[in-house]
């Protein structure tokens, strides 16, 4: 039966019973809220209000149910948040009118009478002032709807009996319990959580956070209870502790931070006079003053409130991660998975880094920072296990002054900065686990520090980590398409860690008063001295921190056609190296303030200033970057050796982005130019193959007009022909052509002399060209056999899907056990949803694959379709 539509009925309005109920309901609610407003701001006061409001609504609904003479076999259930027995002042009251099975088989007259009674009830609810969200279903309809929609399933999970037939309610509860698939529910809610976190930039530190939906908000706590309840692990924190999922100390932390978040949300509702879950600027001061905070000359009341909120949200985010990993292990049974030793102190289990003992950090404090170094250095590690996160959470008191001054810890910290990769994730983890702020005490002072302007949308610590991420991405070929000029400059930079240190310290002195650039330069000078950084490098780092605002200011506010402006800036910069470093840090800094701040005009102004200053310094132009020019020159030399005419490469190279030259070496660039110079504007696919220059197998080139299912058809051919794809480099030219290179092998060519490949090469070139040109539905992928090693050491399938810097393309990460046909299974899902592939990085690590794809498509902009894609990809990559 469809949900009844509320409307105003004259008969209900005229009823004195309804009028009296309306008066009592509104007076009772107002009295509860006024009492809450007058009370001291405390978590117990908020809890009392939420429970009292729920009980007040319970009594009102019971009176309305009786007044409207509802059918004897029906029951009224509280669902959703109201089902928890807590109600915020202006939240919806979600109810379910549960009908018995006989309701669908009754006569027309009985059905009409039931429908009329339900409409009277729902109309009366609206008439007395209840903001009700209602649905009307039988038990079977509830179960069917829950199977289709995980949101409905979640709402029903928290159902609570209010009045009516207990028999039909009991039947419903048993049916709902039987229909619950804990593993599927966990997966759906985890994907939903990731999508929600992505919407909020994956940070609890936005300047106007949503205390319900943002990472670290109330929804993250509710999610834990939902999945635990679905898995039969408990319905509250104490029950989870009894099952060994959390410690008594963590229970206290959860209750304390949950109480604060509820208090803030309740105060928001009361002050706004409506349902408002965002701590918007307009309300922050009023909410802070309701807590008793007062503004002082050095600090606003809102800053005190928000810092308290951020610390609570950070703790919730940490504990949510620990609990979700623990529940996932219980549901999937992966707590018994085999473990691989990593050094003396760590283990690898299911792609997660785990401490060898719970008291490791108390016994060996040096292992705290070594955790993040091991995370960087160990291939295939995707994160820290629940056990490691818990150990770090309980080791905060170990990290004191002695820990910070320990030479071993200082050396480890510098090694983390100097590693080839992994700095972004390592430092984010260090901040999430409170390690970064306890090692760099100066950093701790800006954790949760607000920036009261619309230019920055993050707190200072999150802005700093965003800038670090942006700098790091300049050195990653897969991100060269975002800011090619910066990526070209980064190729000439020999010590990326210098820029990482500058990024960490550039805003570290904010909030103290005075010039934060000068104060930050003092702090970074001390850091360089303590960490024995060479004098020349330390001077450059200090310069970057002190001057990090200057280039942006000059580019946007001064006349760049004035030679004196350029000369003065050149004198201050001094060298092309310092100029390049300042340019990279400036771009990263502006991009790290807000997704909306950077634009092409600002980029042009900065680039014009860079080029003009470089000429003034007498340096070389960066568009003739030595690395890329060397590759091009070597490629031209190889073309000459093959007696190719001059400028054979020109027409093709004009269509290629910088990222192409970054990701291909000179022999490949020359091979592509030699193979394609006659086919630049071809309408038919071109396929060329040759023996691989690295090990056994073939290297296969495909050049074709691009289309959504192209990559899938290529992978489908290799799957059907029993080829295993070891590596794929996918590139889309400016002219709309796909230029893809694959490294493949097959059992029938393993061990053979490459000279015997001639017939196989001819076969691949002919068959693959036909497969690419084909139309019609894609064939079903084969479910390749798993090796014995994979069966013994399974890899937990994982999917990550995040928007890139401009939110126009998405980075898809896939981690799972390797098997034949895997890449085709992934490509087929993308093709089915018309998702285009821009770049692909295929990495096979023994029995584990770690693939990265740059994709775009309209389906990725729709939350529901995005969830479908992620779910289908998980199904496709699961063994």
C-alpha positions in Angstrom: 0.0 0.0 0.0 1.4 3.4 -0.9 2.2 6.0 1.7 -0.8 8.1 2.6 -0.6 11.8 1.6 -1.3 14.2 4.4 -3.9 17.0 3.9 -6.0 19.2 6.1 -9.4 17.7 6.8 -12.3 19.9 8.0 -13.7 17.1 10.3 -10.3 16.7 12.0 -9.9 20.4 12.4 -13.4 20.7 14.0 -12.7 17.9 16.5 -12.2 19.3 20.0 -10.0 16.3 20.7 -7.6 17.3 18.1 -7.6 20.9 19.2 -6.8 19.9 22.8 -4.1 17.5 21.7 -2.5 20.3 19.6 -2.5 22.7 22.5 -1.0 20.1 24.9 1.6 18.9 22.3 2.9 22.4 21.5 2.9 23.5 25.1 4.7 20.4 26.3 7.4 20.7 23.5 7.9 24.4 24.2 8.3 23.8 28.0 10.9 21.1 27.3 12.9 23.3 25.0 12.7 26.3 27.3 13.9 24.2 30.2 16.8 23.0 28.0 17.7 26.6 27.0 17.8 27.7 30.6 19.9 24.8 31.8 23.7 24.7 31.8 25.0 23.4 28.4 26.0 19.9 29.2 25.7 16.5 27.5 23.3 15.1 30.2 21.0 18.0 29.6 20.9 17.3 25.9 20.3 13.6 26.5 17.4 14.4 28.8 15.9 16.7 26.2 16.1 14.2 23.4 14.6 11.4 25.4 11.9 13.6 26.8 10.9 14.9 23.4 10.7 11.3 22.1 8.5 10.3 25.0 6.3 13.4 24.5 5.8 12.5 20.9 5.1 8.8 21.8 2.3 9.9 24.1 0.9 12.2 21.5 0.9 9.6 18.7 -0.7 7.0 21.0 -3.6 9.5 21.7 -4.0 10.2 18.0 -3.9 6.5 17.2 -6.8 5.9 19.6 -8.7 9.0 18.5 -8.6 8.1 14.9 -9.8 4.5 15.6 -7.1 2.8 13.6 -7.6 -0.8 12.4 -7.2 -3.4 15.2 -4.6 -5.5 13.2 -2.3 -2.6 12.4 0.7 -1.3 14.5 2.5 2.0 14.7 6.3 1.9 14.7 8.9 4.5 15.3 11.7 4.2 12.7 14.9 6.0 11.8 16.3 8.3 14.4 13.0 8.5 16.3 13.2 4.7 16.6 16.3 5.1 18.8 14.1 6.9 21.4 15.8 10.2 20.8 14.4 13.2 19.0 16.1 16.5 18.3 13.9 19.6 18.6 13.2 20.1 14.9 13.9 16.6 13.4 11.3 14.7 11.4 9.2 12.2 13.3 9.5 9.0 11.1 6.8 6.4 11.6 5.7 3.3 9.9 2.0 2.2 9.9 2.4 -1.6 9.7 -0.6 -3.5 8.3 -1.3 -7.2 8.7 -1.1 -9.5 5.7 -4.9 -9.6 5.6 -5.0 -6.0 4.6 -4.1 -6.8 1.0 -6.8 -9.5 0.8 -9.7 -7.6 2.4 -12.8 -6.4 0.6 -13.0 -3.1 -1.2 -15.1 -1.6 1.6 -12.6 -2.7 4.3 -9.7 -1.4 2.3 -11.4 1.9 1.9 -12.1 2.1 5.6 -8.5 1.3 6.5 -7.2 3.9 4.0 -9.6 6.5 5.4 -8.5 5.9 9.0 -4.8 6.1 8.0 -5.4 9.4 6.2 -7.2 10.8 9.2 -4.3 9.8 11.5 -1.6 11.3 9.3 -3.6 14.5 8.7 -4.2 14.8 12.5 -0.4 14.5 13.0 0.3 17.4 10.7 -2.6 19.4 12.2 -1.2 19.4 15.7 2.3 20.3 14.6 4.2 17.0 14.1 6.6 17.1 11.2 5.9 13.5 10.4 7.5 11.3 7.8 5.1 8.4 7.2 5.0 5.2 5.3 2.3 2.5 5.2 3.3 -1.1 4.4 2.7 -4.7 5.1 5.4 -6.9 6.5 6.2 -8.4 3.1 6.3 -4.9 1.5 8.7 -3.8 4.2 11.1 -6.7 3.5 10.9 -6.3 -0.3 11.5 -2.5 0.0 14.5 -3.1 2.3 16.1 -5.5 -0.2 15.9 -2.8 -2.8 17.0 0.2 -0.7 19.6 0.0 2.0 18.3 3.3 3.5 14.9 1.7 4.1 16.7 -1.4 5.6 18.6 0.9 7.9 15.5 2.7 9.0 13.7 -0.5 9.8 16.7 -1.8 11.7 16.0 0.8 14.4 12.2 0.3 14.5 10.5 0.6 17.9 7.0 -0.5 18.8 4.6 2.4 19.8 1.1 1.0 19.8 -1.3 -1.3 17.9 -1.0 -5.0 17.3 2.1 -6.5 18.9 1.6 -9.7 16.9 2.2 -8.0 13.6 5.2 -6.1 15.0 6.7 -9.4 16.3 6.1 -10.9 12.9 7.9 -8.0 11.3 10.9 -8.1 13.6 11.4 -11.8 13.0 11.1 -11.4 9.2 13.4 -8.4 9.2 16.0 -10.3 11.2 15.9 -13.3 8.9 16.2 -11.1 5.8 19.3 -9.3 7.1 22.5 -10.1 5.3 25.2 -8.7 7.6 28.0 -8.8 5.1 26.0 -7.1 2.3 24.7 -4.5 4.7 28.2 -3.8 6.0 29.5 -3.3 2.4 26.6 -1.1 1.4 26.9 1.1 4.5 30.7 1.4 4.1 30.3 2.5 0.5 27.6 4.9 1.6 29.9 6.3 4.3 32.8 6.8 1.8 30.5 8.6 -0.5 29.2 10.8 2.3 32.8 11.6 3.4 33.8 12.5 -0.1 30.9 15.0 -0.3 32.5 16.7 2.7 36.0 16.6 1.3 37.0 13.7 3.6 37.6 16.0 6.5 35.8 16.9 9.7 37.6 20.3 9.6 35.5 22.3 7.2 34.9 25.7 8.5 31.1 25.1 8.5 30.9 21.4 9.3 27.7 19.4 9.4 27.7 18.0 12.9 25.5 15.1 11.8 26.8 14.1 8.3 30.4 15.3 8.1 33.3 12.9 8.8 33.5 12.6 12.6 29.8 13.6 13.0 26.9 11.8 14.7 26.2 9.7 11.5 29.6 8.0 11.9 28.7 6.8 15.4 25.2 5.7 14.3 26.8 3.8 11.4 28.9 1.7 13.8 25.8 0.8 15.8 23.9 -0.1 12.7 26.4 -2.5 11.3 27.1 -4.0 14.7 23.4 -4.5 15.3 23.0 -6.1 11.8 25.8 -8.5 12.6 24.5 -9.3 16.0 27.4 -7.8 17.8 25.5 -5.4 20.0 23.1 -2.5 20.2 25.1 0.0 22.2 28.7 0.8 23.2 28.6 -1.3 26.4 27.5 -4.4 24.4 30.2 -3.8 21.9 32.7 -3.7 24.7 31.3 -6.9 26.1 32.0 -8.5 22.7 35.6 -7.3 22.8 35.2 -4.8 19.9 36.2 -1.7 22.1 37.9 -1.1 25.4 36.2 0.5 28.5 38.4 3.5 27.9 37.2 3.9 24.3 33.6 3.5 25.6 34.1 6.6 27.8 35.7 8.5 24.9 32.8 7.6 22.6 30.2 8.5 25.2 31.9 11.8 26.0 32.3 12.9 22.3 28.9 11.6 21.3 27.4 13.7 24.1 29.1 16.8 22.9 28.0 16.3 19.3 24.4 15.8 20.5 24.6 18.9 22.7 25.9 21.0 19.8 23.2 19.7 17.4 20.4 20.3 19.9 21.6 23.8 20.6 21.8 24.4 16.9 18.1 23.4 16.4 17.0 25.5 19.3 18.9 28.6 18.3 18.0 28.3 14.6 14.4 27.6 15.4 14.4 25.0 12.6 16.2 21.8 11.6 19.8 23.0 11.1 22.7 20.6 11.4 25.4 22.8 10.0 27.6 25.0 12.2 27.3 27.9 9.8 29.1 31.1 10.5 25.8 32.9 11.3 25.1 30.5 14.2 28.5 29.7 15.6 28.8 32.7 17.9 25.2 32.2 19.2 25.9 28.5 19.9 29.2 29.3 21.5 27.6 31.9 23.8 24.9 29.4 24.8 27.8 27.3 26.1 28.9 30.2 28.2 31.9 31.0 26.0 32.9 34.7 25.7 34.9 36.5 23.1 38.2 38.0 24.2 40.6 40.3 22.4 42.7 37.4 21.3 40.1 34.8 20.6 36.4 34.7 19.6 33.9 32.6 21.4 33.1 30.7 18.2 36.8 29.7 17.9 36.6 28.1 21.4 33.5 26.2 20.4 34.8 25.1 17.0 38.1 23.9 18.4 36.2 21.8 20.9 34.0 20.4 18.1 37.0 19.6 15.9 38.8 17.7 18.6 35.6 15.7 19.3 35.1 15.0 15.6 38.7 13.9 15.2 38.3 11.5 18.1 35.0 10.1 16.6 36.7 9.7 13.2 39.6 7.7 14.8 37.3 5.5 16.8 34.9 5.0 13.9 37.8 3.7 11.8 38.9 1.4 14.6 35.4 0.0 15.1 34.6 -0.4 11.4 37.7 -2.3 10.8 37.0 -4.5 13.9 33.5 -5.2 12.7 34.6 -5.9 9.2 37.1 -8.5 10.5 34.3 -10.2 12.6 31.8 -10.2 9.7 34.3 -11.4 7.1 36.2 -13.7 9.5 39.5 -12.1 8.4 40.8 -11.9 12.0 42.1 -15.4 11.4 43.8 -14.5 8.1 47.5 -15.4 7.8 50.1 -12.7 8.7 53.4 -11.8 7.1 56.2 -10.4 9.3 57.4 -6.9 8.4 60.6 -6.2 10.2 60.8 -6.8 14.0 57.7 -4.9 15.1 55.1 -5.2 12.5 52.9 -7.7 10.5 50.9 -7.5 7.3 47.4 -9.0 7.3 44.9 -8.5 4.5 46.8 -5.5 3.2 46.8 -3.7 6.6 49.8 -2.9 8.8 49.5 -4.5 12.3 51.6 -4.1 15.4 53.2 -7.3 16.7 51.9 -6.7 20.2 49.4 -4.4 21.8 52.0 -2.8 24.1 54.6 -2.3 21.4 54.7 1.5 21.6 55.0 1.5 25.4 58.0 -0.9 25.2 59.6 0.6 22.0 58.5 4.3 21.5 60.8 4.5 18.4 58.3 2.2 16.7 55.6 4.9 16.7 57.2 6.9 13.8 58.6 3.6 12.3 54.9 2.6 11.8 54.4 5.3 9.2 57.8 4.6 7.6 56.9 0.9 7.3 53.5 2.0 5.8 55.4 4.0 3.1 58.0 1.4 2.3 55.9 -1.8 2.3 54.3 -2.4 -1.1 50.6 -3.4 -0.9 49.9 -1.9 2.5 46.6 0.0 2.2 46.2 1.3 5.8 46.6 0.6 9.5 44.7 -2.2 11.1 42.3 -1.7 14.0 44.9 -3.1 16.4 47.5 -0.6 15.2 45.1 2.3 15.3 44.1 1.4 18.9 47.7 1.0 20.0 48.5 4.5 18.6 45.4 5.9 20.3 46.6 4.6 23.6 50.2 5.7 23.1 49.6 9.4 23.1 51.1 9.9 26.6 54.4 8.2 25.4 55.0 11.1 23.0 56.4 13.8 25.3 59.4 16.1 25.2 61.9 13.2 25.4 60.2 11.5 22.5 60.4 14.7 20.4 64.1 15.3 21.1 65.2 11.7 20.5 67.8 11.5 17.7 66.4 8.2 16.4 62.9 9.7 16.1 64.3 12.7 14.3 66.1 10.6 11.8 63.0 8.5 11.2 60.9 11.6 10.7 63.3 12.9 8.1 63.4 9.5 6.4 59.5 9.7 6.1 59.9 13.0 4.3 62.7 11.7 2.0 60.9 8.5 0.9 60.1 8.2 -2.8 56.4 8.2 -2.2 53.6 8.0 0.3 54.0 11.3 2.1 50.4 12.4 1.6 48.9 9.3 3.2 51.5 9.0 5.9 51.1 12.5 7.1 47.3 12.4 7.0 47.5 9.2 9.1 49.9 10.8 11.5 47.5 13.7 12.0 44.4 11.5 12.3 46.2 9.4 15.0 47.5 12.6 16.8 51.1 11.5 16.2 52.0 14.5 14.0 50.9 17.1 16.6 52.7 15.3 19.4 55.9 15.0 17.5 55.8 18.5 16.0 54.5 20.4 19.0 54.2 23.6 17.0 51.8 21.7 14.7 49.6 20.7 17.6 48.8 24.3 18.3 47.0 24.7 14.9 45.0 21.5 14.9 41.4 22.6 14.7 42.5 26.3 14.4 39.9 28.1 12.3 40.6 30.7 9.6 37.9 33.3 9.7 37.7 34.1 6.0 35.8 32.7 3.0 39.2 32.2 1.2 40.0 29.1 3.3 37.5 26.4 3.7 39.6 24.2 6.0 41.2 24.5 9.4 44.9 25.4 9.4 46.1 21.8 9.9 43.9 20.5 7.2 44.9 23.3 4.8 48.6 22.5 5.5 48.0 18.8 4.7 46.1 19.8 1.5 49.1 21.9 0.4 51.5 19.0 1.2 49.2 16.7 -1.0 49.2 19.3 -3.8 53.0 19.6 -3.8 53.4 15.8 -3.7 51.0 15.4 -6.7 53.4 17.6 -8.9 55.9 14.7 -8.6 53.4 11.9 -9.6 53.1 11.2 -13.3 49.5 10.1 -13.0 48.6 13.6 -12.0 50.6 15.4 -14.7 47.3 16.2 -16.6 46.1 18.4 -13.7 48.8 21.1 -13.9 51.3 20.1 -16.6 53.5 23.2 -16.1 54.0 22.4 -12.5 54.7 18.7 -13.3 57.4 19.9 -15.8 59.0 22.0 -13.2 58.9 19.2 -10.6 60.9 17.0 -13.0 63.9 19.3 -12.5 63.6 19.3 -8.7 66.1 17.0 -7.1 65.0 17.2 -3.5 61.2 17.1 -3.2 61.4 16.8 0.6 62.5 20.4 0.8 59.1 21.5 -0.6 57.4 19.0 1.8 59.0 20.7 4.8 58.1 24.1 3.5 54.5 23.0 3.0 54.3 21.7 6.6 55.6 24.9 8.1 54.2 27.6 5.8 51.1 28.4 7.9 52.2 26.7 11.2 52.3 30.0 13.1 48.8 31.2 12.3 46.6 32.3 15.1 49.4 33.8 17.2 49.1 37.4 16.1 51.8 39.1 14.1 53.2 38.0 10.7 52.7 34.2 10.5 55.2 34.0 7.7 58.0 35.5 9.8 57.1 33.4 12.8 56.9 30.3 10.7 60.4 31.0 9.3 61.6 31.1 12.9 59.9 27.7 13.6 61.2 26.0 10.5 64.8 27.3 11.2 64.6 25.6 14.6 63.3 22.4 12.9 66.1 22.4 10.4 68.7 22.9 13.1 67.2 20.1 15.3 67.1 17.7 12.3 70.6 18.5 11.1 69.5 19.7 7.6 72.4 21.1 5.5 72.8 24.9 5.7 72.0 25.5 2.0 68.8 23.4 2.1 67.7 25.0 5.4 68.2 28.5 3.9 66.0 27.6 1.0 63.3 26.1 3.2 63.3 29.2 5.4 63.1 31.4 2.4 60.1 29.5 1.0 58.2 29.7 4.3 59.0 33.4 4.8 58.1 34.4 1.2 55.2 32.0 0.5 52.6 34.8 0.2 54.7 37.2 -1.9 54.4 35.6 -5.4 50.6 35.4 -5.2 50.4 39.0 -4.0 52.6 40.3 -6.7 50.9 38.3 -9.5 47.4 39.4 -8.5 48.0 42.9 -7.3 50.9 44.5 -9.1 51.6 45.5 -12.7 53.6 42.6 -14.2 54.4 44.8 -17.3 56.5 47.1 -15.0 60.2 46.1 -15.3 60.9 47.4 -11.9 58.3 45.1 -10.3 59.9 42.1 -12.0 63.5 43.2 -11.2 62.6 43.7 -7.5 61.0 40.3 -7.3 64.0 38.7 -9.0 66.4 40.3 -6.6 64.4 39.0 -3.6 64.2 35.5 -5.1 67.8 35.3 -6.1 68.1 32.0 -8.1 66.0 30.0 -10.6 65.9 27.2 -8.1 64.3 29.3 -5.4 61.9 30.8 -8.0 60.8 27.3 -9.1 60.3 26.2 -5.5 58.3 29.3 -4.6 56.1 28.9 -7.7 55.3 25.3 -6.9 54.5 26.1 -3.3 52.4 29.1 -4.3 50.2 27.1 -6.7 49.9 24.3 -4.1 49.0 26.8 -1.4 46.2 28.5 -3.5 44.8 25.2 -4.5 44.8 24.1 -0.9 42.6 26.9 0.3 39.3 25.9 -1.4 38.3 23.9 -4.5 36.7 27.1 -5.8 39.6 29.5 -5.3 42.0 28.4 -8.1 41.1 29.4 -11.7 42.8 29.7 -15.0 43.3 33.5 -14.7 45.3 33.2 -11.5 47.3 30.4 -13.1 48.1 32.6 -16.0 49.2 35.5 -13.8 51.5 33.3 -11.8 53.0 31.7 -14.8 53.6 35.0 -16.5 55.3 36.3 -13.4 57.4 33.1 -13.2 58.5 33.4 -16.9 59.3 37.1 -16.6 61.3 36.6 -13.4 63.2 33.6 -14.9 64.2 35.8 -17.9 65.4 38.4 -15.4 67.5 35.8 -13.6 68.9 34.4 -16.9 67.6 30.9 -16.3 66.3 28.4 -18.9 62.7 28.2 -19.9 60.9 25.4 -18.2 58.9 24.4 -21.3 62.2 23.1 -22.7 62.5 20.9 -19.6 65.7 18.9 -19.8 64.1 15.5 -18.9 61.4 15.7 -21.6 63.6 17.2 -24.2 66.2 14.5 -23.6 63.5 11.9 -24.2 62.3 13.6 -27.3 65.8 14.0 -28.6 66.6 10.3 -28.0 63.4 9.3 -29.7 64.4 11.4 -32.8 67.8 9.7 -32.8 66.1 6.3 -32.8 63.8 7.4 -35.6 66.8 8.4 -37.6 68.4 5.0 -37.1 65.2 3.5 -38.7 65.7 5.9 -41.7 62.6 7.9 -41.0 62.2 11.3 -42.6 62.7 14.4 -40.6 59.7 15.5 -38.5 58.1 12.1 -38.9 57.1 12.5 -35.2 55.7 16.0 -35.5 52.0 15.4 -36.4 51.6 12.8 -33.6 53.5 14.7 -30.9 51.4 17.8 -31.5 48.3 15.8 -30.3 50.0 14.5 -27.1 49.9 15.9 -23.5 52.9 16.3 -21.2 51.7 13.3 -19.2 52.3 11.1 -22.3 56.0 12.0 -22.4 56.3 11.6 -18.6 54.9 8.1 -18.6 56.7 6.7 -21.7 60.4 6.3 -22.3 62.3 7.2 -25.5 62.2 3.8 -27.2 58.4 3.6 -26.8 57.9 7.2 -27.9 60.0 6.4 -31.1 58.1 3.1 -31.7 54.8 4.9 -31.4 55.8 7.7 -33.8 57.2 5.1 -36.3 54.1 3.0 -36.2 51.5 5.7 -36.4 52.9 8.5 -38.6 50.7 7.3 -41.5 47.6 6.8 -39.4 47.2 10.0 -37.3 43.6 10.6 -38.5 42.7 7.0 -39.2 39.0 5.9 -38.9 40.0 2.3 -38.3 41.9 0.9 -35.3 45.6 0.4 -35.7 47.3 -2.4 -33.7 51.0 -3.0 -33.6 52.9 -5.6 -31.5 56.5 -6.5 -30.9 58.5 -8.6 -28.5 58.8 -7.0 -25.1 62.0 -5.2 -24.3 61.6 -6.1 -20.6 61.3 -9.9 -20.1 59.1 -12.3 -21.9 55.8 -11.5 -23.7 54.6 -8.9 -26.1 54.3 -5.2 -26.1 51.1 -4.2 -27.9 50.1 -0.8 -29.2 46.5 0.2 -29.9 45.6 3.4 -31.6 41.9 4.1 -32.4 39.2 6.8 -32.2 38.2 6.7 -28.5 34.9 5.4 -27.2 33.6 4.3 -23.8 33.9 0.5 -24.4 37.3 0.6 -26.1 39.4 -0.4 -23.1 36.9 -3.1 -22.3 37.1 -4.6 -25.8 40.9 -4.7 -25.7 40.9 -6.4 -22.3 38.2 -8.7 -23.5 40.3 -9.9 -26.4 43.3 -10.5 -24.2 41.1 -12.4 -21.8 39.6 -14.6 -24.5 43.0 -15.2 -26.1 44.4 -16.3 -22.7 46.8 -13.4 -22.4 47.6 -12.0 -19.0 48.0 -8.2 -18.9 51.0 -7.2 -16.8 50.9 -3.5 -17.5 48.8 -1.0 -19.3 49.5 2.6 -20.2 46.4 4.4 -21.5 46.5 7.8 -23.0 43.9 9.9 -24.8 45.2 12.5 -27.3 44.0 16.0 -27.8 42.4 14.8 -31.1 40.2 12.2 -29.3 42.3 9.1 -30.1 43.2 6.4 -27.6 46.9 5.6 -27.6 47.2 2.5 -25.4 50.2 0.3 -24.7 50.0 -3.1 -23.1 52.6 -5.5 -21.7 51.1 -9.0 -22.1 52.3 -12.6 -21.6 50.7 -16.0 -22.2 51.6 -19.6 -21.2 52.1 -20.5 -24.9 54.9 -18.0 -25.3 56.6 -18.3 -21.9 60.1 -19.8 -22.3 60.2 -19.3 -26.1 62.8 -17.3 -27.9 61.4 -13.9 -28.9 62.5 -14.6 -32.5 59.7 -17.2 -32.6 57.0 -14.5 -31.9 56.5 -13.5 -35.6 53.4 -15.6 -36.2 51.9 -14.7 -32.8 52.5 -11.0 -33.5 50.7 -11.2 -36.8 47.8 -13.0 -35.2 47.4 -10.5 -32.3 47.6 -7.5 -34.7 44.8 -9.0 -36.9 42.5 -10.4 -34.2 42.8 -7.4 -31.8 42.1 -4.9 -34.6 38.9 -6.9 -35.4 37.9 -7.0 -31.8 38.3 -3.3 -31.3 36.3 -2.5 -34.5 33.5 -4.8 -33.4 30.1 -3.6 -32.1 27.4 -5.2 -30.1 27.3 -6.3 -26.4 30.5 -7.2 -24.6 30.9 -10.9 -23.8 30.7 -12.2 -20.3 34.1 -12.2 -18.4 35.6 -15.5 -17.4 36.0 -16.1 -13.7 39.6 -17.1 -13.8 40.9 -19.8 -11.6 42.7 -18.6 -8.4 46.2 -19.8 -7.7 46.8 -22.0 -4.6 48.7 -19.1 -3.1 45.8 -16.7 -3.5 43.5 -19.2 -1.9 45.8 -19.6 1.0 46.5 -15.9 1.3 43.4 -14.0 0.1 43.5 -10.3 -0.5 40.5 -8.4 0.7 39.0 -6.7 -2.3 38.9 -2.9 -2.0 37.6 -0.1 -4.1 38.4 3.6 -3.7 36.7 6.3 -5.9 37.6 9.9 -5.4 37.2 13.0 -7.5 40.4 14.6 -8.8 41.4 18.2 -8.1 38.8 19.7 -10.4 36.0 17.3 -9.6 35.6 16.6 -13.3 37.5 13.3 -13.4 37.8 10.6 -10.8 40.6 8.4 -9.5 39.5 4.7 -9.2 41.8 2.5 -7.1 41.4 -1.3 -7.1 43.1 -3.7 -4.8 42.5 -7.5 -5.0 43.9 -10.9 -5.7 45.2 -11.3 -9.2 43.5 -13.6 -11.7 43.0 -13.9 -15.4 40.2 -11.8 -16.8 40.3 -9.4 -13.8 41.1 -6.3 -15.8 38.4 -7.1 -18.4 35.9 -7.6 -15.6 36.7 -4.1 -14.3 36.7 -2.5 -17.8 33.3 -4.1 -18.6 31.7 -2.5 -15.5 33.0 0.9 -16.5 31.9 0.4 -20.1 28.4 -0.6 -19.0 28.0 2.7 -17.2 29.5 4.7 -20.1 32.5 5.7 -17.9 35.5 6.8 -20.0 39.0 5.8 -19.2 41.6 8.6 -19.4 44.7 7.0 -17.8 45.4 3.6 -16.3 48.3 2.3 -14.2 48.3 -1.5 -13.8 50.5 -2.8 -11.1 50.8 -6.5 -10.4 52.6 -7.4 -7.1 52.8 -11.2 -7.1 49.3 -12.4 -6.3 48.1 -8.8 -5.5 47.1 -6.2 -8.0 47.0 -2.4 -7.3 45.4 -0.7 -10.2 44.7 3.0 -10.6 42.4 4.5 -13.3 41.6 8.1 -14.2 38.0 8.1 -15.4 35.1 10.4 -16.1 31.5 10.1 -17.1 28.1 11.6 -16.2 27.2 8.5 -14.1 29.9 9.4 -11.6 28.1 12.7 -10.8 25.0 10.8 -9.6 25.3 9.4 -6.0 23.0 6.4 -6.7 24.8 5.4 -9.9 28.2 5.9 -8.3 27.2 3.5 -5.5 26.0 1.0 -8.2 29.3 1.3 -10.0 31.3 0.7 -6.8 29.1 -2.2 -5.8 29.4 -3.8 -9.2 33.2 -3.3 -9.2 33.4 -5.0 -5.8 31.4 -7.9 -7.2 33.6 -8.0 -10.3 36.9 -8.1 -8.4 35.8 -10.5 -5.7 37.4 -14.0 -6.1 
